[in-house]
């Protein structure tokens, strides 16, 4: 069973690093262990978001393609 994100950040149409900045600003809005989805269509997000998760010791869960283009990147808040 796939967890439903507790928070969804709409960064569609924004160029990196804006989706990562939005994620960093809002990470503390969810409890530890919760999933945040960052919706982004900048191709750089595919590498930048998982790299940010590794650097910040957060858990990158998966990438989900969106019907209208782009992806929802699921991150689990680790701390």
N, C-alpha and C positions, 0 to 999 in steps of 0.2 A: 504494500500500500504506500502510495506516494503522499508525503506530507504537503498540506496546503500552506503556502507562505503566509506568515503572520502579517507581513508588510510587503507591499509592492511599490517599487520606485519606478516611475515612468521617465526614462531618460532617452526615449525615442527621439531621433532628430538631433541629439546632442553628440558632439565629437569628444572622444577621449582627450583629456582625463576627466571630463565633467561627470560621466556616470560613476566613476570611482569616488570623486569628491562627494557626490550626492550620497553614495553608500556610506562613506566614512562619517558624514554629518548625521546620518539617521540610524546608524548601527545600534546605538544605545536605547532606541525607542522600543526594542523588543527584548524579551527575557533571554537569558543565556539558553542555548539549545534550540531556539526558534529559527525558522527559515525566513530569509528576506529574498525577494525576487527583484532583480534589477532588469528592467526591460530596456534593451539597447539595440540599435541597428548599425552602429559604427563597427566596421569589421575589426578594428583594433580591440574592441571589447572582448572578443573571443580569447585573446591572449592576455590582455591587461588585467581583466577581473580575476582569473585564476592566479596570476602572478601576484596581485595585491593580496589575495587570500593567503598565499604561502608566506609572503613577507610579513603580514600582520597576524599570522597564526590563526586565521579563521578557516573554516572548512568549506571548500568549494564542493557543492553537492552534484550539480548537473546543469546542463544547458538544454533548454526546451525551445524548439523552434516555434515562433509565433505565426499565426495564419497570415497576417498582413505583412510579414517580413520582419527581420530581426529575430532576437531570441530573448527569453527570460533566463537569466543566470541566477541559479539558486545557491545561496550562501547560508550556512548555519553559523550563528553567532556562537563562538567558542568560549568567550570570556567577557 
